[in-house]
Amino acid sequence: MSVNQQTVEETKAQIRGLVNEIAALAKSGATAEEFYPELLSRIITALAAAGGAIWLLDDDRQLKLQYQINAEPSILARDTDDSVRHSRLISRAANAGQSVLVPPYSGTTDGDAEGNPTRYLLVLGALAHDGHKDGLIEVFQRPDTAPETQRGYLRFLEQMCSLAAEWLRSQKLQTLGDRQTLWQQADSFARAAHESLDLKETAYIVANEGRRLIGCDRVSVAIKKGYKCKVEAISGQDTIENRSNIVAALNKLATRVCAAGEPLFHDGSTEDLPPQIEEALEDYVDQSYGRNIAVLPLREPQRKLGSEEETGAAGEIDRDDAHRGEVIGALIVEQIETDIPRQIFRQRCDLVYEHGTRAIANSQAHSNLFLMPVWRTLGRATWILRARTLPKTLGITALIVAGILGLTFIDKDFNLSAEGHLEPTERRQVFAAIDGEVVKVLVQRNSVVEKGQLLVELRNPEIDIQLEELQGQLNATKAERAKVFSQIYGQLEPADKIALTGQLSELDIKLITLAKKLELQMKRREQLFIKSPIDGVVTTWDVEETLRSRPIMTGQVLMEVADLTKPYSLKLELPEKREGHLDKFVQKTKETESLQVTYILATDPTMDPLDATLPMDSISNRAESHEEHGAIIEMEAMPDQEPLMKLTPSPGASVIAKIHCGRKPSGFVFFHEIIEWLYKFFF
């Protein structure tokens, strides 16, 4: 394949990828702010165009610019000849639903002159769906291309316009769906608000469902008790902390507004407000940072007689006629940031107010009946004594009694759960006997090693320097001794010979000292070559990556070598809170030298339990701290080796064990932890 053919294929593949991206974007449900830039940028990239614009028709069939990239400034300006000619051109194409190519500097010259005043070839693609014309997409393309290529631009843009039209269609359907959803939410809110007669439950329903219906940040319901209002429900909160500053400020604001008896709509300005309400409002705004706050006093609906009908409807409330009864609480609606128009916001607040005030008034009237909690409880309980349910009640009671007797008198094995791990009994930790830097790591995890085999080679420049210095001192001392020795046998006075003999003795002693120091340094140097202490297998993970080229301190553990052919031991960790049961069992069975243990590997919980023996002398007498379980008691059990070896466990494998501590009543076995917790909680 030639270079030009390869380039063409790559370009086609790139364009196909952009088309697929545009198709996916059209089906993604993106918003207009997200869709238009992404769509236009990909079209321009696919066509290698200079720029483009997206125009949509409004309700008056006038084109409005939605988004543009590198559009000619002359056609975007207002009331210029170029912009007017261009506007007439694209308006005619959009209203006609035509996709056309317009050469640069072309057009008509009559009274309604229209045309292309730019130096670019205009590629206009019409946006339309289901016979409805939506607008067009305009692309500014280079004019120096073949006619066939230009027609290819137009076909590609028409394909993209069809995808964009599908997105516009889905947006219109979504708008209609939003309206339908609003009415469904209103119906759902009305049903939910009147469903319960419990005052607290009704308040929570009004707060939470009202917030969803209004589309605000928070809705609160305050109930008037005496001369004060108390917040009973806040949307999105299961509990209310009445001592918090924000709740106290909200109680104060609701009390002041209810005392005034008039609704309060706050959008940032506190002018013309009574001083008492202004003070409470500013205090609450400082706490909640709310931008729009509406406090609506809830009034008990007037009970009318005869055939008179209550005025006011959902969303349109005449408060002078419909709700002039006693104030029973307040509905507080808050919005920090909102895109909802003020009129729609107030209509939705009125809708929630209309149903909420009636539901709360009915619940409050029902809850205020004399001894209502008692009557409600008795009413719920009487069904168990009715003739039709009496046999079931007696049967269930008999089953409960039988269950209690069974839990009391039927014994069950009592086991204490413990966690632990398997470890070979023959294992050694390999540590550094001297400081140094790792030069070579000669083994990996699972490497089989022999006793005395070199594992790690270290380097310590200080030892090499000291060896060189000692060797130099030794050689210099030997040379000096040879010189003194030769002088003794020369022509010297007796006194000089005596002095040289003493000097020779000193040099001999120095030679012995230097030789010992050199021997010690050589032994230290040998410690840089770390060898295996036993025959076995390296069990440490990723030894080379952990140690390579790293400085090592004296006593630092480098790896672990274990003989996997030797028996395994079971290291167990029993939480200290369960030690009391173990001690009681041991005291009852003083002659017992060991306990029975069953365990399973954590890697295979479905396996058959294996057996182990726990010697009494292997149980630690003191508790150790543990990150997860707090304090623990360490112990070591010896598992049966033959079935364990068939599983070829890894060193350090986690296990879940049960220590058998005799038999106890079933109820105690099942619920002893709950019983212990109750004892700790109350005593």
C-alpha positions in Angstrom: 0.0 0.0 0.0 1.5 3.4 -1.0 1.9 6.3 1.5 -1.0 8.3 -0.1 -3.3 5.3 0.1 -2.3 4.7 3.7 -2.9 8.4 4.5 -6.4 8.2 2.9 -7.3 5.1 4.8 -6.2 6.7 8.1 -8.2 9.8 7.3 -11.3 7.7 6.6 -10.8 5.8 9.8 -10.5 9.1 11.7 -13.7 10.4 10.1 -15.6 7.2 10.9 -14.5 7.5 14.5 -15.7 11.1 14.7 -19.1 10.0 13.1 -19.4 7.2 15.7 -18.6 9.7 18.5 -21.3 12.1 17.2 -23.8 9.3 17.0 -23.0 8.2 20.6 -23.3 11.9 21.7 -26.7 12.2 20.1 -28.0 9.2 22.1 -26.2 10.1 25.4 -28.9 12.5 26.7 -26.4 15.4 26.9 -27.6 18.9 27.6 -27.5 21.7 25.0 -24.5 23.2 26.7 -22.7 19.9 26.3 -24.1 18.8 22.9 -23.6 21.8 20.7 -19.8 22.4 21.3 -19.0 18.7 21.0 -21.1 18.3 17.9 -19.7 21.4 16.1 -16.1 20.7 17.0 -16.3 17.2 15.7 -18.0 18.2 12.4 -15.3 20.9 11.8 -12.6 18.3 12.6 -14.0 15.7 10.3 -14.3 18.2 7.4 -11.1 20.0 8.2 -13.1 23.2 8.0 -12.2 26.7 9.2 -15.2 27.2 11.4 -19.0 26.7 11.8 -22.2 27.7 13.6 -25.4 26.2 14.8 -28.7 28.1 14.2 -32.1 27.2 15.6 -35.5 28.6 14.8 -37.5 30.1 17.7 -41.2 30.2 18.1 -41.4 33.2 15.7 -39.5 31.2 13.1 -36.4 33.5 13.5 -32.9 32.0 13.6 -31.0 32.3 16.9 -27.3 31.5 17.1 -26.7 28.6 19.6 -23.0 28.1 19.2 -20.2 29.1 16.8 -16.5 28.4 16.2 -14.4 30.8 14.3 -17.4 32.4 12.6 -16.8 35.5 10.4 -17.2 38.6 12.7 -18.9 40.4 9.8 -21.9 38.1 9.8 -22.2 38.1 13.6 -22.4 41.9 13.8 -25.8 43.5 14.0 -27.4 45.7 11.3 -24.6 45.5 8.9 -25.0 44.8 5.2 -23.0 41.5 5.4 -24.9 40.3 8.4 -28.3 41.1 6.9 -27.5 39.4 3.6 -26.2 36.3 5.5 -29.2 36.3 7.8 -31.6 36.3 4.9 -29.7 33.5 3.2 -29.7 31.1 6.2 -33.3 32.0 7.1 -34.5 31.0 3.7 -32.6 27.7 3.8 -33.7 26.9 7.3 -37.4 27.6 6.7 -37.3 25.7 3.5 -35.5 22.8 5.1 -32.8 22.7 2.3 -29.2 21.7 2.5 -27.2 23.8 0.0 -23.7 24.9 -1.0 -23.1 28.6 -1.3 -19.9 29.8 -3.0 -18.0 32.7 -1.5 -19.0 36.3 -2.2 -22.2 35.2 -4.0 -25.8 36.2 -3.8 -28.6 38.4 -5.2 -28.6 42.2 -5.5 -32.4 42.9 -5.4 -34.3 44.6 -2.6 -34.2 41.6 -0.4 -30.5 40.8 -1.2 -29.2 37.7 0.3 -26.0 35.8 -0.1 -22.6 34.7 1.2 -20.5 37.7 2.0 -17.5 35.7 3.3 -14.4 34.3 1.6 -15.5 30.7 2.6 -17.7 28.1 0.9 -20.8 27.9 3.0 -22.0 24.3 3.6 -25.6 24.6 5.0 -27.2 21.5 6.5 -30.9 21.7 7.4 -32.1 20.4 10.8 -35.6 18.8 10.6 -37.5 15.9 12.1 -41.0 14.6 11.5 -41.7 17.3 9.0 -40.8 20.0 11.5 -37.9 22.4 10.6 -35.6 23.2 13.5 -32.8 25.2 12.0 -29.5 24.5 10.3 -25.8 23.8 10.8 -23.4 26.1 8.9 -19.8 25.1 8.1 -17.2 27.6 6.7 -15.1 25.5 4.3 -12.2 26.3 2.0 -13.5 27.0 -1.6 -10.4 25.6 -3.4 -11.7 22.1 -3.7 -13.2 20.0 -6.4 -17.0 20.1 -6.9 -17.3 16.4 -6.1 -15.4 17.0 -2.8 -17.8 19.9 -2.0 -20.8 17.7 -2.6 -19.2 15.1 -0.3 -19.0 17.9 2.4 -22.7 18.4 1.9 -23.6 14.7 2.2 -21.6 14.4 5.3 -23.2 17.4 6.9 -26.7 16.1 6.0 -25.8 12.9 7.8 -24.7 14.8 10.9 -27.8 16.9 10.8 -30.0 13.8 10.9 -28.2 12.7 14.0 -28.5 16.2 15.6 -32.2 16.2 14.6 -32.7 13.0 16.6 -31.1 14.7 19.6 -33.5 17.7 19.2 -36.4 15.3 19.0 -35.4 13.6 22.2 -35.0 17.0 23.9 -38.5 18.0 23.0 -39.9 14.6 24.2 -38.0 15.0 27.4 -39.5 18.5 28.0 -43.0 17.0 27.5 -42.0 14.1 29.8 -40.8 16.6 32.5 -44.3 18.2 32.5 -45.9 14.8 32.8 -43.4 13.9 35.6 -44.3 17.1 37.5 -48.0 16.2 37.6 -47.2 12.6 38.6 -45.0 14.0 41.4 -47.8 16.3 42.5 -50.3 13.4 42.6 -47.8 11.2 44.4 -47.1 14.0 47.0 -50.8 14.4 47.6 -51.3 10.7 48.2 -48.3 10.4 50.4 -49.1 13.5 52.5 -52.6 12.2 53.4 -51.6 8.6 53.8 -50.7 8.7 57.6 -52.4 10.3 60.6 -49.3 10.3 62.7 -48.1 13.9 63.1 -44.4 13.3 63.0 -44.6 10.9 60.1 -46.8 13.3 58.1 -44.3 16.1 58.8 -41.4 14.0 57.5 -43.4 13.1 54.3 -44.3 16.8 53.7 -40.7 17.8 54.1 -39.1 15.1 52.0 -41.7 14.8 49.3 -42.2 18.5 49.2 -38.5 19.1 48.6 -38.6 16.7 45.6 -41.7 18.4 44.2 -40.4 21.9 44.5 -36.9 21.1 43.4 -35.3 23.1 46.2 -32.4 22.4 48.5 -34.3 21.9 51.8 -37.8 21.9 53.2 -38.5 22.0 56.9 -41.8 21.7 58.8 -42.2 23.4 62.2 -45.2 22.7 64.5 -46.5 25.3 66.9 -46.5 24.3 70.5 -47.9 27.0 72.7 -46.4 30.3 71.7 -43.3 28.8 70.1 -42.6 26.7 67.0 -40.4 23.6 67.0 -38.9 22.0 63.9 -40.3 18.5 63.6 -38.9 17.5 60.2 -36.0 18.6 57.9 -35.8 17.0 54.4 -32.9 14.5 54.1 -32.4 14.2 57.8 -33.6 11.2 59.9 -33.0 13.0 63.2 -32.9 16.6 64.3 -30.3 18.0 66.8 -32.4 20.6 68.6 -29.4 22.0 70.4 -27.6 22.9 67.2 -27.3 26.6 66.3 -29.0 26.3 62.9 -32.1 24.5 64.3 -32.4 27.0 67.2 -32.2 29.9 64.7 -34.8 28.1 62.5 -37.2 27.7 65.5 -36.8 31.4 66.3 -37.5 32.5 62.7 -40.6 30.2 62.4 -41.9 31.5 65.7 -41.6 35.1 64.7 -43.2 34.6 61.3 -46.1 32.6 62.8 -46.6 35.3 65.3 -46.9 37.8 62.5 -49.3 35.4 60.6 -48.1 36.5 57.1 -45.9 34.5 54.7 -42.3 35.6 54.2 -40.4 35.4 50.9 -36.8 36.4 51.2 -34.5 36.7 48.2 -31.6 38.7 49.8 -33.3 42.0 50.7 -34.5 42.6 54.3 -36.1 46.0 53.6 -39.6 46.7 54.9 -39.5 43.8 57.3 -40.4 44.1 61.0 -37.3 44.4 63.2 -38.1 41.1 65.1 -38.4 39.1 61.8 -35.4 40.9 60.3 -33.2 40.0 63.2 -34.3 36.3 63.2 -34.0 36.1 59.4 -30.4 37.5 59.4 -29.4 35.2 62.2 -30.7 32.1 60.3 -29.2 33.2 57.0 -25.8 33.6 58.6 -26.1 29.9 59.8 -27.6 28.3 56.6 -26.3 30.5 53.8 -29.7 30.3 52.1 -30.3 32.7 49.2 -34.0 32.2 48.7 -36.1 31.4 51.8 -39.9 31.1 52.0 -41.6 30.8 55.5 -45.3 30.0 55.1 -47.5 29.9 58.2 -49.6 26.8 58.2 -53.2 27.6 59.1 -55.9 25.1 60.1 -58.5 25.0 57.3 -61.9 26.5 58.1 -64.5 23.8 58.5 -67.5 25.1 56.4 -71.0 24.0 56.8 -73.8 23.2 54.3 -73.0 23.2 50.6 -70.3 25.8 50.7 -67.2 24.8 48.9 -63.7 25.7 50.0 -62.0 28.1 47.7 -58.4 27.8 46.5 -56.9 25.1 44.4 -53.5 23.4 44.2 -51.1 25.9 42.9 -53.6 28.8 43.2 -54.5 29.6 46.8 -56.7 32.4 48.0 -55.3 32.6 51.6 -57.9 35.2 52.6 -60.7 32.8 52.2 -59.3 29.3 52.3 -57.0 29.4 55.3 -57.9 31.9 58.0 -57.9 29.5 60.9 -55.5 29.2 63.7 -51.8 29.0 62.9 -50.6 25.5 63.6 -47.0 25.6 62.2 -44.8 26.8 59.4 -43.4 25.4 56.1 -39.9 26.6 55.5 -38.6 26.3 51.9 -34.9 27.1 51.2 -32.8 27.4 48.0 -29.1 28.2 47.9 -28.8 28.5 44.1 -31.8 28.1 41.7 -32.6 28.2 38.1 -36.4 28.0 38.7 -38.2 31.3 37.8 -39.7 33.0 40.8 -43.3 32.6 39.6 -42.9 28.8 39.2 -41.1 28.6 42.5 -44.0 30.2 44.3 -46.6 28.1 42.5 -44.8 24.9 43.6 -44.5 26.2 47.1 -48.3 26.9 47.1 -48.9 23.4 45.8 -47.0 21.8 48.7 -48.5 24.3 51.1 -52.1 23.4 50.1 -51.8 19.7 50.6 -49.3 19.9 53.4 -51.3 22.2 55.6 -54.4 20.0 55.4 -52.5 16.8 56.0 -50.7 18.2 59.0 -53.9 19.7 60.4 -55.7 16.4 60.1 -52.8 14.5 61.7 -52.6 17.0 64.5 -56.4 16.8 65.2 -56.2 13.0 65.2 -53.1 12.9 67.5 -54.6 15.4 70.0 -57.5 13.0 70.8 -57.6 11.9 74.5 -55.3 8.9 75.1 -54.8 8.4 71.4 -51.4 6.6 71.8 -53.1 4.1 74.1 -56.1 3.5 71.9 -53.8 3.1 68.9 -51.7 0.5 70.6 -54.7 -1.4 71.8 -56.3 -1.2 68.4 -53.2 -2.8 66.8 -53.0 -5.5 69.4 -56.7 -6.7 69.5 -56.4 -8.6 66.2 -54.4 -11.4 67.9 -57.4 -12.2 70.2 -60.1 -12.3 67.5 -61.8 -15.6 66.9 -60.4 -16.1 63.5 -56.8 -15.4 64.6 -57.0 -17.0 68.1 -55.9 -20.5 66.9 -52.9 -18.9 65.1 -52.1 -16.9 68.2 -52.2 -20.0 70.4 -50.1 -21.9 67.8 -47.5 -19.2 67.6 -47.4 -18.9 71.4 -46.8 -22.7 71.7 -44.0 -22.5 69.2 -42.4 -19.7 71.1 -42.6 -21.6 74.4 -41.3 -24.7 72.8 -38.4 -22.7 71.3 -37.5 -21.2 74.7 -37.6 -24.6 76.4 -35.4 -26.1 73.6 -32.9 -23.3 73.9 -32.8 -23.8 77.7 -32.6 -27.6 78.0 -31.0 -28.8 74.7 -27.2 -28.7 74.8 -25.0 -27.8 71.9 -21.3 -27.8 71.3 -19.8 -24.5 72.5 -16.9 -23.4 70.4 -14.8 -20.3 70.6 -13.8 -18.7 67.3 -10.2 -17.7 66.7 -8.2 -16.6 63.8 -4.7 -17.6 63.0 -2.2 -18.8 60.4 -0.1 -21.8 59.6 3.7 -21.6 60.1 6.4 -24.3 59.6 8.0 -25.3 62.9 11.4 -25.2 61.3 11.9 -21.6 60.0 14.6 -19.0 60.4 14.7 -15.3 59.8 17.8 -14.1 57.9 19.0 -10.8 59.2 22.0 -8.5 58.5 24.8 -8.8 61.0 26.5 -5.6 59.7 25.5 -2.4 57.9 25.9 -2.4 54.2 24.3 -1.9 50.8 22.8 -4.8 48.8 24.9 -5.7 45.8 23.4 -9.0 44.8 20.3 -10.9 45.7 20.9 -14.5 44.6 17.5 -16.0 45.5 13.8 -15.4 44.8 10.6 -16.4 46.5 10.2 -20.2 46.6 13.9 -20.7 45.9 15.2 -24.0 47.4 18.4 -23.3 49.4 20.8 -25.3 51.5 22.4 -24.5 54.7 25.4 -22.3 54.1 24.3 -21.2 50.6 25.0 -17.6 49.8 21.7 -15.6 49.7 22.6 -11.9 49.7 25.9 -10.1 49.0 26.4 -6.7 50.7 29.0 -4.0 50.2 30.4 -1.7 52.9 33.0 0.8 51.6 34.2 1.6 55.2 35.3 -2.0 55.8 37.3 -1.9 52.5 38.9 1.4 53.5 39.8 0.1 57.0 41.3 -3.1 55.4 43.4 -1.1 53.1 44.6 1.2 55.9 45.4 -1.8 58.2 47.2 -3.6 55.4 49.2 -0.4 54.7 50.1 0.0 58.4 51.1 -3.6 58.6 53.4 -3.3 55.6 54.9 -0.1 56.9 55.5 -1.7 60.3 57.1 -4.7 58.8 59.5 -2.5 56.7 60.4 -0.4 59.8 61.1 -3.6 61.8 63.3 -5.0 59.0 65.2 -1.7 59.0 65.7 -1.7 62.8 66.6 -5.4 62.8 69.4 -4.7 60.2 70.7 -1.9 62.3 71.1 -4.0 65.5 73.8 -6.2 63.8 75.8 -3.2 62.6 78.7 -1.3 64.2 76.9 0.3 67.0 77.5 1.2 70.6 76.0 -1.1 73.3 73.6 1.7 74.4 72.3 2.1 70.9 71.9 -1.6 70.5 69.8 -1.7 73.7 67.6 1.2 72.4 67.1 -0.5 69.0 66.3 -3.8 70.7 63.5 -2.1 72.7 62.2 -0.4 69.5 62.2 -3.8 67.8 60.1 -5.3 70.6 57.6 -2.5 70.3 57.4 -3.1 66.5 56.7 -6.8 67.1 53.9 -6.0 69.5 52.4 -3.5 67.0 52.7 -6.1 64.2 50.7 -8.6 66.4 48.0 -6.0 67.1 47.7 -5.0 63.5 47.4 -8.6 62.4 44.6 -9.2 64.9 42.8 -6.0 63.7 43.2 -7.2 60.1 41.8 -10.6 61.1 38.8 -9.0 62.8 38.1 -6.8 59.7 38.3 -9.8 57.5 35.7 -11.6 59.6 33.5 -8.5 59.4 33.9 -8.5 55.7 32.8 -12.2 55.6 29.6 -11.1 57.3 28.8 -9.1 54.2 28.1 -12.4 52.5 24.8 -13.6 54.1 24.2 -17.3 54.0 21.2 -19.6 54.7 21.1 -20.8 58.3 19.1 -24.0 57.4 18.0 -26.1 54.5 14.6 -25.0 53.2 12.7 -22.6 50.9 12.7 -18.8 50.8 9.1 -17.7 51.8 9.5 -13.9 51.6 7.6 -12.2 48.8 9.5 -10.4 46.1 12.9 -10.5 47.8 14.9 -9.0 44.9 12.7 -6.0 44.4 12.6 -5.4 48.1 16.3 -5.5 48.8 18.1 -4.7 45.5 20.4 -1.6 45.9 19.0 -0.7 49.3 21.0 0.3 52.4 20.7 -2.3 55.2 21.0 -1.7 58.9 22.4 -4.1 61.4 19.7 -6.5 62.7 17.3 -5.8 59.8 15.4 -8.9 58.7 16.0 -9.6 55.0 14.0 -12.7 54.4 12.7 -15.9 55.9 13.8 -19.5 55.1 11.5 -22.3 56.1 11.8 -26.1 55.9 8.5 -27.0 54.4 9.1 -30.7 54.8 8.9 -30.4 58.6 5.6 -30.2 60.6 3.4 -27.1 60.6 2.2 -25.3 63.7 -1.1 -23.4 64.1 -0.6 -19.9 65.6 -4.0 -18.8 67.0 -5.2 -15.4 68.2 -8.2 -15.5 70.6 -9.9 -12.2 71.5 -9.4 -11.5 75.2 -13.2 -11.0 75.7 -13.6 -14.7 75.0 -10.8 -15.9 77.3 -13.3 -16.1 80.3 -15.2 -19.0 78.6 -11.9 -20.8 78.0 -10.7 -20.4 81.6 -14.0 -21.7 83.0 -13.8 -24.8 80.8 -10.2 -25.4 81.8 -11.1 -25.1 85.5 -13.9 -27.7 85.1 -11.5 -30.1 83.3 -8.3 -29.7 85.4 -6.9 -33.0 84.3 -7.1 -32.1 80.6 -3.6 -31.5 79.2 -4.9 -30.3 75.8 -7.9 -29.0 73.9 -9.4 -30.1 70.6 -9.4 -27.6 67.8 -10.9 -27.8 64.3 -10.0 -25.3 61.6 -10.4 -24.5 57.9 -8.2 -22.6 55.5 -9.5 -19.1 54.7 -8.8 -19.8 51.0 -11.4 -22.6 50.9 -14.2 -22.1 53.5 -16.1 -25.1 51.9 -13.5 -27.6 52.8 -13.9 -30.3 55.5 -12.6 -29.1 58.9 -9.2 -30.4 59.9 -8.2 -31.4 63.5 -5.5 -30.0 65.7 -4.4 -30.3 69.3 -3.9 -27.3 71.6 -1.6 -28.1 74.6 -2.5 -26.2 77.7 1.1 -25.0 78.2 1.1 -23.3 74.8 -1.6 -20.8 75.8 0.0 -17.4 76.7 -0.6 -16.1 80.2 -0.7 -12.5 79.1 -2.7 -10.5 76.5 -1.1 -8.8 73.6 -2.3 -5.7 71.7 -3.8 -6.3 68.3 -4.9 -3.6 65.7 -8.2 -5.2 64.8 -9.3 -7.2 67.9 -7.8 -5.0 70.6 -6.3 -7.4 73.1 -5.7 -11.0 72.2 -4.4 -14.2 73.7 -1.8 -16.0 71.6 -1.7 -19.8 71.5 0.0 -22.5 69.4 -1.8 -25.7 68.3 -0.3 -28.7 66.5 -2.5 -29.8 63.6 -2.7 -33.4 62.2 0.1 -33.3 59.7 -1.0 -36.0 57.2 -4.3 -34.4 56.0 -2.7 -31.0 56.1 0.3 -31.9 53.9 -2.1 -33.2 51.2 -3.4 -29.6 50.9 0.2 -28.2 50.4 -0.6 -25.1 52.4 1.5 -21.9 51.9 3.5 -20.7 54.9 1.5 -18.0 56.7 -1.8 -19.2 55.3 -4.8 -17.7 57.2 -7.1 -20.1 59.0 -10.4 -19.9 60.9 -10.4 -22.1 64.0 -12.9 -23.3 66.6 -11.7 -24.2 70.1 -14.0 -26.8 71.6 -15.1 -25.9 75.1 -17.6 -28.6 75.9 -21.4 -28.3 75.7 -23.7 -25.7 76.9 -27.5 -24.9 76.5 -28.4 -23.9 72.9 -29.7 -20.5 74.0 -26.3 -19.6 75.6 -24.4 -20.9 72.5 -26.5 -18.8 70.1 -26.9 -15.6 72.2 -24.0 -15.5 74.6 -22.4 -12.5 72.9 -25.7 -10.5 73.1 -26.0 -11.5 76.8 -22.5 -10.3 77.5 -23.1 -7.0 75.7 -26.2 -6.4 77.7 -24.3 -7.0 80.9 -21.6 -4.6 79.9 -24.1 -2.0 78.8 -26.2 -2.0 81.9 -23.6 -2.8 84.5 
